[in-house]
Amino acid sequence: MLPEPKEIKYWINDIKGSQIEAKAPAWAKEEFEAYQRLMSAKPNKKGTIKWY
């Protein structure tokens, strides 16, 4: 199970999908992008997803 992102309070989930507020700090934006890449990753032939 993945840990909850540190600054999820900056995240916006609405009809348009997940976004991050413009006023969010740079490190929170990087965390958001990394989390979004992870969630869109495709599993390999064994069915596992690598996250690093």
N, C-alpha and C positions, 0 to 999 in steps of 0.2 A: 504494500500500500504506500502511496506517495504521501509525503508530508504536505500540509497546507502551505501555500506560498506565504512568505513573511508579510508582505504588504498587499494582501488581497483586497484591502479597503479601497485601493485605487482602481480596481477592476470594475468594468461595466459590462454586464450581461443583459442584452436586450434583443429585440427582433433582428437587428443587424448582425448579431453574433457577439463574441467577446472582444472587448476593446480595453484600453487603459487610458486613464485621464491624462490630459495634457500637462497638468500640474504635478504629476508624479515625478519623483526623483529618478535620475538616470539609471541607478542600479535597480530600481523597481521595474523600469521599462525593460531592462535586459533580462530580468527574472521572468517577466511576462512573456517575452519573445521565446526564451528557452522552454518555458512550460508549454507554449503553443506548439513549438516544433515537436516536443515530446508527444503531445496528444495527437498530432497528425502523423506520427511515424507508423510505418507499416511493419508488421511482424515478419521475421525471417521464415525459412522453411520449417524450422522447429516450433514456430509459433511464439517466439520470444521477441521482445522489443528491447534494444539496448538503449539505455539512457545514461549519458555522461557528458 
